[in-house]
Amino acid sequence: MFRSRPIAPVLAAGIALLGGCAPLEWHKADVTAEIRDRDIAECSVQARGEALRRVPVLYPSEPRTVIDNRGRVVTLNPSRYGDERFSLEQDLLRACMRERGYALQNRTIAVP
């Protein structure tokens, strides 16, 4: 026997999933795009510098093969520091923008 299922819950779940993929942008009332972009650039430079200070670049991001002091061939794997530094940089960028009064919101896409 065929049972009819209500489509509304399935449709609502699909729309919610698609809405979760919407691009985000920084928003602050009465701020032009130029000022916002300048603030993002300033916060990015500040965040990158602070992240590099806290988690310095110590190792290359790709495996390297070297010879140790005993003459053995050793492969050095990439460090996790790059991922940690990137994550820290993003956290610092968000904190800087919030301190300046911005909030992340779904970007409104103009339809022609």
N, CA, C and O atoms as CSV, one atom per row, in Angstrom:
chain,resi,resn,atom,element,x,y,z
A,1,MET,N,N,0.836,-1.165,0.000
A,1,MET,CA,C,0.000,0.000,0.000
A,1,MET,C,C,0.891,1.241,0.000
A,1,MET,O,O,1.870,1.294,0.744
A,2,PHE,N,N,0.575,2.207,-0.799
A,2,PHE,CA,C,1.336,3.448,-0.935
A,2,PHE,C,C,0.812,4.476,0.046
A,2,PHE,O,O,-0.385,4.764,0.084
A,3,ARG,N,N,1.727,5.032,0.846
A,3,ARG,CA,C,1.323,6.068,1.791
A,3,ARG,C,C,1.849,7.406,1.314
A,3,ARG,O,O,2.993,7.529,0.878
A,4,SER,N,N,1.027,8.358,1.403
A,4,SER,CA,C,1.424,9.721,1.044
A,4,SER,C,C,2.115,10.357,2.241
A,4,SER,O,O,1.622,10.296,3.368
A,5,ARG,N,N,3.269,10.971,1.978
A,5,ARG,CA,C,3.984,11.667,3.050
A,5,ARG,C,C,3.838,13.164,2.836
A,5,ARG,O,O,3.870,13.636,1.700
A,6,PRO,N,N,3.682,13.895,3.894
A,6,PRO,CA,C,3.591,15.347,3.751
A,6,PRO,C,C,4.915,15.882,3.204
A,6,PRO,O,O,5.987,15.514,3.684
A,7,ILE,N,N,4.831,16.732,2.220
A,7,ILE,CA,C,6.032,17.266,1.587
A,7,ILE,C,C,6.577,18.484,2.313
A,7,ILE,O,O,7.749,18.818,2.145
A,8,ALA,N,N,5.771,19.147,3.103
A,8,ALA,CA,C,6.203,20.374,3.777
A,8,ALA,C,C,7.445,20.173,4.652
A,8,ALA,O,O,8.370,20.980,4.557
A,9,PRO,N,N,7.513,19.138,5.500
A,9,PRO,CA,C,8.721,18.975,6.328
A,9,PRO,C,C,9.974,18.710,5.486
A,9,PRO,O,O,11.055,19.205,5.804
A,10,VAL,N,N,9.828,17.939,4.428
A,10,VAL,CA,C,10.971,17.650,3.563
A,10,VAL,C,C,11.416,18.912,2.845
A,10,VAL,O,O,12.613,19.184,2.748
A,11,LEU,N,N,10.474,19.674,2.348
A,11,LEU,CA,C,10.782,20.923,1.662
A,11,LEU,C,C,11.429,21.918,2.619
A,11,LEU,O,O,12.394,22.588,2.253
A,12,ALA,N,N,10.913,22.021,3.830
A,12,ALA,CA,C,11.478,22.941,4.821
A,12,ALA,C,C,12.909,22.555,5.173
A,12,ALA,O,O,13.771,23.422,5.320
A,13,ALA,N,N,13.163,21.260,5.308
A,13,ALA,CA,C,14.524,20.807,5.621
A,13,ALA,C,C,15.475,21.138,4.472
A,13,ALA,O,O,16.608,21.559,4.702
A,14,GLY,N,N,15.015,20.949,3.242
A,14,GLY,CA,C,15.855,21.273,2.080
A,14,GLY,C,C,16.185,22.744,2.002
A,14,GLY,O,O,17.321,23.116,1.709
A,15,ILE,N,N,15.211,23.573,2.260
A,15,ILE,CA,C,15.437,25.024,2.233
A,15,ILE,C,C,16.395,25.424,3.355
A,15,ILE,O,O,17.260,26.278,3.159
A,16,ALA,N,N,16.244,24.814,4.521
A,16,ALA,CA,C,17.138,25.126,5.642
A,16,ALA,C,C,18.573,24.746,5.311
A,16,ALA,O,O,19.506,25.480,5.637
A,17,LEU,N,N,18.750,23.598,4.664
A,17,LEU,CA,C,20.097,23.182,4.286
A,17,LEU,C,C,20.703,24.138,3.272
A,17,LEU,O,O,21.874,24.502,3.383
A,18,LEU,N,N,19.926,24.541,2.298
A,18,LEU,CA,C,20.430,25.482,1.304
A,18,LEU,C,C,20.727,26.835,1.923
A,18,LEU,O,O,21.693,27.495,1.540
A,19,GLY,N,N,19.923,27.245,2.854
A,19,GLY,CA,C,20.149,28.513,3.533
A,19,GLY,C,C,21.422,28.505,4.352
A,19,GLY,O,O,22.065,29.541,4.519
A,20,GLY,N,N,21.791,27.339,4.864
A,20,GLY,CA,C,23.020,27.213,5.624
A,20,GLY,C,C,24.258,27.388,4.771
A,20,GLY,O,O,25.347,27.601,5.306
A,21,CYS,N,N,24.122,27.304,3.475
A,21,CYS,CA,C,25.257,27.449,2.569
A,21,CYS,C,C,25.370,28.869,2.019
A,21,CYS,O,O,26.235,29.146,1.188
A,22,ALA,N,N,24.519,29.749,2.469
A,22,ALA,CA,C,24.543,31.119,1.956
A,22,ALA,C,C,25.856,31.794,2.329
A,22,ALA,O,O,26.354,31.595,3.437
A,23,PRO,N,N,26.424,32.583,1.430
A,23,PRO,CA,C,27.673,33.275,1.750
A,23,PRO,C,C,27.449,34.339,2.816
A,23,PRO,O,O,26.395,34.973,2.868
A,24,LEU,N,N,28.445,34.521,3.654
A,24,LEU,CA,C,28.364,35.508,4.724
A,24,LEU,C,C,29.204,36.723,4.372
A,24,LEU,O,O,30.161,36.631,3.603
A,25,GLU,N,N,28.835,37.859,4.941
A,25,GLU,CA,C,29.637,39.063,4.775
A,25,GLU,C,C,29.540,39.886,6.053
A,25,GLU,O,O,28.586,39.762,6.821
A,26,TRP,N,N,30.540,40.720,6.263
A,26,TRP,CA,C,30.543,41.596,7.420
A,26,TRP,C,C,29.587,42.756,7.171
A,26,TRP,O,O,29.556,43.333,6.084
A,27,HIS,N,N,28.809,43.086,8.198
A,27,HIS,CA,C,27.832,44.160,8.071
A,27,HIS,C,C,27.904,45.068,9.299
A,27,HIS,O,O,28.037,44.612,10.435
A,28,LYS,N,N,27.811,46.368,9.026
A,28,LYS,CA,C,27.712,47.376,10.081
A,28,LYS,C,C,26.858,48.500,9.512
A,28,LYS,O,O,27.105,48.976,8.404
A,29,ALA,N,N,25.880,48.910,10.255
A,29,ALA,CA,C,24.960,49.943,9.781
A,29,ALA,C,C,25.720,51.213,9.392
A,29,ALA,O,O,26.670,51.617,10.063
A,30,ASP,N,N,25.288,51.822,8.311
A,30,ASP,CA,C,25.818,53.101,7.836
A,30,ASP,C,C,27.305,53.075,7.482
A,30,ASP,O,O,27.988,54.091,7.607
A,31,VAL,N,N,27.803,51.932,7.047
A,31,VAL,CA,C,29.201,51.823,6.617
A,31,VAL,C,C,29.203,51.449,5.135
A,31,VAL,O,O,28.511,50.521,4.715
A,32,THR,N,N,29.982,52.178,4.363
A,32,THR,CA,C,30.071,51.892,2.931
A,32,THR,C,C,30.914,50.640,2.692
A,32,THR,O,O,31.658,50.197,3.567
A,33,ALA,N,N,30.779,50.084,1.495
A,33,ALA,CA,C,31.567,48.907,1.130
A,33,ALA,C,C,33.057,49.219,1.167
A,33,ALA,O,O,33.860,48.362,1.536
A,34,GLU,N,N,33.432,50.434,0.791
A,34,GLU,CA,C,34.843,50.820,0.788
A,34,GLU,C,C,35.416,50.833,2.207
A,34,GLU,O,O,36.521,50.343,2.440
A,35,ILE,N,N,34.669,51.387,3.137
A,35,ILE,CA,C,35.129,51.418,4.535
A,35,ILE,C,C,35.181,50.006,5.094
A,35,ILE,O,O,36.135,49.647,5.784
A,36,ARG,N,N,34.163,49.200,4.803
A,36,ARG,CA,C,34.144,47.807,5.266
A,36,ARG,C,C,35.356,47.056,4.732
A,36,ARG,O,O,36.027,46.347,5.482
A,37,ASP,N,N,35.645,47.206,3.428
A,37,ASP,CA,C,36.786,46.513,2.827
A,37,ASP,C,C,38.102,46.973,3.440
A,37,ASP,O,O,39.015,46.170,3.634
A,38,ARG,N,N,38.199,48.273,3.747
A,38,ARG,CA,C,39.403,48.790,4.402
A,38,ARG,C,C,39.562,48.186,5.795
A,38,ARG,O,O,40.662,47.795,6.186
A,39,ASP,N,N,38.453,48.112,6.544
A,39,ASP,CA,C,38.500,47.529,7.883
A,39,ASP,C,C,38.879,46.048,7.827
A,39,ASP,O,O,39.653,45.571,8.657
A,40,ILE,N,N,38.337,45.327,6.852
A,40,ILE,CA,C,38.691,43.909,6.694
A,40,ILE,C,C,40.182,43.769,6.399
A,40,ILE,O,O,40.854,42.907,6.967
A,41,ALA,N,N,40.695,44.620,5.508
A,41,ALA,CA,C,42.116,44.557,5.157
A,41,ALA,C,C,42.993,44.854,6.376
A,41,ALA,O,O,43.983,44.162,6.612
A,42,GLU,N,N,42.632,45.878,7.146
A,42,GLU,CA,C,43.413,46.228,8.340
A,42,GLU,C,C,43.369,45.107,9.373
A,42,GLU,O,O,44.395,44.753,9.954
A,43,CYS,N,N,42.184,44.551,9.599
A,43,CYS,CA,C,42.059,43.454,10.565
A,43,CYS,C,C,42.812,42.213,10.080
A,43,CYS,O,O,43.392,41.487,10.888
A,44,SER,N,N,42.808,41.969,8.779
A,44,SER,CA,C,43.521,40.810,8.221
A,44,SER,C,C,45.020,40.931,8.457
A,44,SER,O,O,45.667,39.968,8.870
A,45,VAL,N,N,45.570,42.106,8.197
A,45,VAL,CA,C,47.009,42.329,8.405
A,45,VAL,C,C,47.351,42.161,9.886
A,45,VAL,O,O,48.336,41.510,10.233
A,46,GLN,N,N,46.541,42.746,10.742
A,46,GLN,CA,C,46.756,42.648,12.188
A,46,GLN,C,C,46.667,41.188,12.646
A,46,GLN,O,O,47.516,40.724,13.407
A,47,ALA,N,N,45.641,40.466,12.184
A,47,ALA,CA,C,45.445,39.072,12.579
A,47,ALA,C,C,46.579,38.181,12.072
A,47,ALA,O,O,47.058,37.310,12.799
A,48,ARG,N,N,47.006,38.398,10.835
A,48,ARG,CA,C,48.091,37.596,10.267
A,48,ARG,C,C,49.381,37.792,11.064
A,48,ARG,O,O,50.076,36.826,11.377
A,49,GLY,N,N,49.692,39.039,11.387
A,49,GLY,CA,C,50.899,39.322,12.161
A,49,GLY,C,C,50.862,38.689,13.542
A,49,GLY,O,O,51.848,38.102,13.989
A,50,GLU,N,N,49.728,38.808,14.216
A,50,GLU,CA,C,49.595,38.233,15.557
A,50,GLU,C,C,49.654,36.706,15.499
A,50,GLU,O,O,50.282,36.082,16.355
A,51,ALA,N,N,49.009,36.098,14.502
A,51,ALA,CA,C,49.038,34.632,14.368
A,51,ALA,C,C,50.460,34.144,14.096
A,51,ALA,O,O,50.875,33.121,14.641
A,52,LEU,N,N,51.206,34.861,13.261
A,52,LEU,CA,C,52.595,34.477,12.988
A,52,LEU,C,C,53.466,34.642,14.232
A,52,LEU,O,O,54.398,33.866,14.445
A,53,ARG,N,N,53.170,35.639,15.042
A,53,ARG,CA,C,53.929,35.837,16.268
A,53,ARG,C,C,53.666,34.694,17.249
A,53,ARG,O,O,54.588,34.194,17.894
A,54,ARG,N,N,52.395,34.287,17.353
A,54,ARG,CA,C,52.031,33.226,18.302
A,54,ARG,C,C,52.406,31.833,17.807
A,54,ARG,O,O,52.829,30.985,18.592
A,55,VAL,N,N,52.251,31.597,16.496
A,55,VAL,CA,C,52.556,30.289,15.911
A,55,VAL,C,C,53.476,30.528,14.724
A,55,VAL,O,O,53.012,30.605,13.586
A,56,PRO,N,N,54.774,30.644,14.976
A,56,PRO,CA,C,55.702,30.990,13.891
A,56,PRO,C,C,55.842,29.881,12.854
A,56,PRO,O,O,55.540,28.716,13.115
A,57,VAL,N,N,56.302,30.272,11.686
A,57,VAL,CA,C,56.566,29.308,10.621
A,57,VAL,C,C,57.866,28.600,10.981
A,57,VAL,O,O,58.943,29.196,10.951
A,58,LEU,N,N,57.752,27.336,11.318
A,58,LEU,CA,C,58.929,26.581,11.724
A,58,LEU,C,C,59.325,25.524,10.693
A,58,LEU,O,O,60.501,25.188,10.555
A,59,TYR,N,N,58.352,25.017,9.989
A,59,TYR,CA,C,58.607,23.915,9.081
A,59,TYR,C,C,57.906,24.168,7.750
A,59,TYR,O,O,56.920,24.904,7.699
A,60,PRO,N,N,58.401,23.571,6.685
A,60,PRO,CA,C,57.712,23.711,5.396
A,60,PRO,C,C,56.377,22.969,5.418
A,60,PRO,O,O,56.149,22.110,6.270
A,61,SER,N,N,55.510,23.306,4.486
A,61,SER,CA,C,54.183,22.691,4.452
A,61,SER,C,C,54.164,21.375,3.688
A,61,SER,O,O,53.134,20.702,3.670
A,62,GLU,N,N,55.262,20.987,3.061
A,62,GLU,CA,C,55.335,19.718,2.324
A,62,GLU,C,C,56.406,18.830,2.935
A,62,GLU,O,O,57.348,19.334,3.547
A,63,PRO,N,N,56.276,17.504,2.778
A,63,PRO,CA,C,57.305,16.611,3.322
A,63,PRO,C,C,58.677,16.903,2.708
A,63,PRO,O,O,58.785,17.238,1.529
A,64,ARG,N,N,59.716,16.771,3.528
A,64,ARG,CA,C,61.091,16.955,3.060
A,64,ARG,C,C,61.889,15.712,3.403
A,64,ARG,O,O,61.630,15.051,4.409
A,65,THR,N,N,62.858,15.400,2.563
A,65,THR,CA,C,63.785,14.313,2.845
A,65,THR,C,C,65.146,14.927,3.129
A,65,THR,O,O,65.680,15.684,2.320
A,66,VAL,N,N,65.702,14.589,4.294
A,66,VAL,CA,C,66.986,15.138,4.711
A,66,VAL,C,C,67.873,13.995,5.212
A,66,VAL,O,O,67.413,12.871,5.415
A,67,ILE,N,N,69.139,14.307,5.403
A,67,ILE,CA,C,70.077,13.351,5.992
A,67,ILE,C,C,70.414,13.858,7.382
A,67,ILE,O,O,70.876,14.987,7.550
A,68,ASP,N,N,70.176,13.007,8.383
A,68,ASP,CA,C,70.439,13.443,9.760
A,68,ASP,C,C,71.933,13.395,10.068
A,68,ASP,O,O,72.735,13.041,9.203
A,69,ASN,N,N,72.309,13.749,11.296
A,69,ASN,CA,C,73.726,13.823,11.650
A,69,ASN,C,C,74.415,12.459,11.714
A,69,ASN,O,O,75.638,12.409,11.842
A,70,ARG,N,N,73.682,11.368,11.630
A,70,ARG,CA,C,74.266,10.021,11.582
A,70,ARG,C,C,74.331,9.473,10.162
A,70,ARG,O,O,74.748,8.335,9.949
A,71,GLY,N,N,73.919,10.283,9.197
A,71,GLY,CA,C,73.963,9.858,7.800
A,71,GLY,C,C,72.735,9.092,7.341
A,71,GLY,O,O,72.743,8.521,6.251
A,72,ARG,N,N,71.691,9.064,8.135
A,72,ARG,CA,C,70.462,8.358,7.762
A,72,ARG,C,C,69.547,9.286,6.970
A,72,ARG,O,O,69.494,10.490,7.218
A,73,VAL,N,N,68.836,8.709,6.023
A,73,VAL,CA,C,67.846,9.468,5.254
A,73,VAL,C,C,66.546,9.488,6.063
A,73,VAL,O,O,66.026,8.444,6.459
A,74,VAL,N,N,66.038,10.689,6.298
A,74,VAL,CA,C,64.843,10.865,7.117
A,74,VAL,C,C,63.853,11.742,6.357
A,74,VAL,O,O,64.232,12.749,5.759
A,75,THR,N,N,62.591,11.350,6.386
A,75,THR,CA,C,61.539,12.170,5.785
A,75,THR,C,C,60.825,12.915,6.897
A,75,THR,O,O,60.326,12.315,7.849
A,76,LEU,N,N,60.786,14.234,6.759
A,76,LEU,CA,C,60.088,15.075,7.729
A,76,LEU,C,C,58.712,15.413,7.184
A,76,LEU,O,O,58.582,15.952,6.086
A,77,ASN,N,N,57.699,15.094,7.952
A,77,ASN,CA,C,56.332,15.393,7.533
A,77,ASN,C,C,55.982,16.835,7.861
A,77,ASN,O,O,56.570,17.439,8.757
A,78,PRO,N,N,55.016,17.383,7.126
A,78,PRO,CA,C,54.630,18.769,7.388
A,78,PRO,C,C,54.096,18.938,8.801
A,78,PRO,O,O,53.574,18.008,9.415
A,79,SER,N,N,54.243,20.127,9.276
A,79,SER,CA,C,53.789,20.461,10.612
A,79,SER,C,C,52.310,20.822,10.598
A,79,SER,O,O,51.773,21.260,9.581
A,80,ARG,N,N,51.667,20.633,11.733
A,80,ARG,CA,C,50.276,21.069,11.874
A,80,ARG,C,C,50.206,22.558,12.162
A,80,ARG,O,O,49.114,23.122,12.220
A,81,TYR,N,N,51.347,23.203,12.343
A,81,TYR,CA,C,51.345,24.612,12.701
A,81,TYR,C,C,50.631,25.479,11.678
A,81,TYR,O,O,50.014,26.479,12.043
A,82,GLY,N,N,50.703,25.113,10.393
A,82,GLY,CA,C,50.024,25.902,9.372
A,82,GLY,C,C,48.528,25.937,9.600
A,82,GLY,O,O,47.905,26.993,9.481
A,83,ASP,N,N,47.938,24.783,9.930
A,83,ASP,CA,C,46.502,24.722,10.209
A,83,ASP,C,C,46.158,25.500,11.477
A,83,ASP,O,O,45.165,26.227,11.519
A,84,GLU,N,N,46.980,25.342,12.501
A,84,GLU,CA,C,46.741,26.052,13.751
A,84,GLU,C,C,46.831,27.557,13.544
A,84,GLU,O,O,46.015,28.317,14.066
A,85,ARG,N,N,47.835,27.979,12.774
A,85,ARG,CA,C,48.026,29.407,12.530
A,85,ARG,C,C,46.849,29.966,11.730
A,85,ARG,O,O,46.359,31.055,12.030
A,86,PHE,N,N,46.391,29.226,10.708
A,86,PHE,CA,C,45.252,29.679,9.899
A,86,PHE,C,C,44.011,29.831,10.774
A,86,PHE,O,O,43.303,30.834,10.685
A,87,SER,N,N,43.753,28.844,11.609
A,87,SER,CA,C,42.580,28.899,12.483
A,87,SER,C,C,42.675,30.080,13.450
A,87,SER,O,O,41.697,30.796,13.663
A,88,LEU,N,N,43.852,30.273,14.028
A,88,LEU,CA,C,44.057,31.402,14.935
A,88,LEU,C,C,43.878,32.725,14.201
A,88,LEU,O,O,43.261,33.654,14.723
A,89,GLU,N,N,44.418,32.806,12.993
A,89,GLU,CA,C,44.286,34.037,12.203
A,89,GLU,C,C,42.823,34.367,11.944
A,89,GLU,O,O,42.426,35.528,12.035
A,90,GLN,N,N,42.020,33.361,11.622
A,90,GLN,CA,C,40.596,33.594,11.377
A,90,GLN,C,C,39.883,34.037,12.646
A,90,GLN,O,O,39.022,34.916,12.600
A,91,ASP,N,N,40.236,33.433,13.783
A,91,ASP,CA,C,39.643,33.841,15.059
A,91,ASP,C,C,39.991,35.294,15.382
A,91,ASP,O,O,39.135,36.060,15.824
A,92,LEU,N,N,41.252,35.665,15.158
A,92,LEU,CA,C,41.690,37.030,15.430
A,92,LEU,C,C,41.017,38.032,14.492
A,92,LEU,O,O,40.666,39.137,14.905
A,93,LEU,N,N,40.838,37.643,13.234
A,93,LEU,CA,C,40.148,38.510,12.268
A,93,LEU,C,C,38.709,38.752,12.712
A,93,LEU,O,O,38.239,39.890,12.714
A,94,ARG,N,N,38.009,37.682,13.089
A,94,ARG,CA,C,36.619,37.832,13.543
A,94,ARG,C,C,36.551,38.725,14.788
A,94,ARG,O,O,35.671,39.579,14.889
A,95,ALA,N,N,37.473,38.531,15.730
A,95,ALA,CA,C,37.475,39.344,16.955
A,95,ALA,C,C,37.713,40.814,16.622
A,95,ALA,O,O,37.056,41.691,17.183
A,96,CYS,N,N,38.636,41.083,15.726
A,96,CYS,CA,C,38.932,42.465,15.327
A,96,CYS,C,C,37.707,43.121,14.691
A,96,CYS,O,O,37.368,44.259,15.018
A,97,MET,N,N,37.050,42.410,13.792
A,97,MET,CA,C,35.880,42.984,13.122
A,97,MET,C,C,34.739,43.211,14.111
A,97,MET,O,O,34.034,44.217,14.023
A,98,ARG,N,N,34.557,42.297,15.037
A,98,ARG,CA,C,33.501,42.480,16.043
A,98,ARG,C,C,33.811,43.667,16.948
A,98,ARG,O,O,32.909,44.412,17.332
A,99,GLU,N,N,35.095,43.844,17.288
A,99,GLU,CA,C,35.480,45.002,18.102
A,99,GLU,C,C,35.173,46.310,17.379
A,99,GLU,O,O,34.917,47.329,18.021
A,100,ARG,N,N,35.196,46.286,16.071
A,100,ARG,CA,C,34.890,47.483,15.282
A,100,ARG,C,C,33.394,47.645,15.040
A,100,ARG,O,O,32.967,48.582,14.365
A,101,GLY,N,N,32.603,46.734,15.589
A,101,GLY,CA,C,31.157,46.869,15.507
A,101,GLY,C,C,30.485,46.118,14.374
A,101,GLY,O,O,29.306,46.341,14.101
A,102,TYR,N,N,31.214,45.229,13.706
A,102,TYR,CA,C,30.651,44.472,12.589
A,102,TYR,C,C,30.046,43.163,13.082
A,102,TYR,O,O,30.401,42.658,14.148
A,103,ALA,N,N,29.128,42.627,12.287
A,103,ALA,CA,C,28.543,41.312,12.549
A,103,ALA,C,C,28.485,40.549,11.226
A,103,ALA,O,O,28.248,41.141,10.173
A,104,LEU,N,N,28.700,39.240,11.286
A,104,LEU,CA,C,28.579,38.420,10.082
A,104,LEU,C,C,27.103,38.149,9.818
A,104,LEU,O,O,26.355,37.754,10.713
A,105,GLN,N,N,26.696,38.373,8.551
A,105,GLN,CA,C,25.307,38.143,8.157
A,105,GLN,C,C,25.298,37.466,6.790
A,105,GLN,O,O,26.271,37.528,6.038
A,106,ASN,N,N,24.176,36.820,6.489
A,106,ASN,CA,C,24.010,36.269,5.148
A,106,ASN,C,C,24.058,37.396,4.143
A,106,ASN,O,O,23.439,38.443,4.330
A,107,ARG,N,N,24.804,37.170,3.072
A,107,ARG,CA,C,24.894,38.184,2.011
A,107,ARG,C,C,23.608,38.201,1.227
A,107,ARG,O,O,23.086,37.152,0.850
A,108,THR,N,N,23.099,39.378,0.982
A,108,THR,CA,C,21.912,39.519,0.146
A,108,THR,C,C,22.369,39.583,-1.296
A,108,THR,O,O,23.222,40.394,-1.654
A,109,ILE,N,N,21.805,38.738,-2.104
A,109,ILE,CA,C,22.181,38.657,-3.509
A,109,ILE,C,C,21.096,39.325,-4.323
A,109,ILE,O,O,19.934,38.918,-4.300
A,110,ALA,N,N,21.494,40.351,-5.038
A,110,ALA,CA,C,20.520,41.082,-5.876
A,110,ALA,C,C,20.193,40.246,-7.097
A,110,ALA,O,O,21.087,39.743,-7.778
A,111,VAL,N,N,18.916,40.102,-7.366
A,111,VAL,CA,C,18.455,39.350,-8.540
A,111,VAL,C,C,18.090,40.363,-9.624
A,111,VAL,O,O,17.268,41.251,-9.398
A,112,PRO,N,N,18.708,40.224,-10.806
A,112,PRO,CA,C,18.420,41.204,-11.870
A,112,PRO,C,C,17.013,41.124,-12.384
A,112,PRO,O,O,16.637,41.886,-13.275
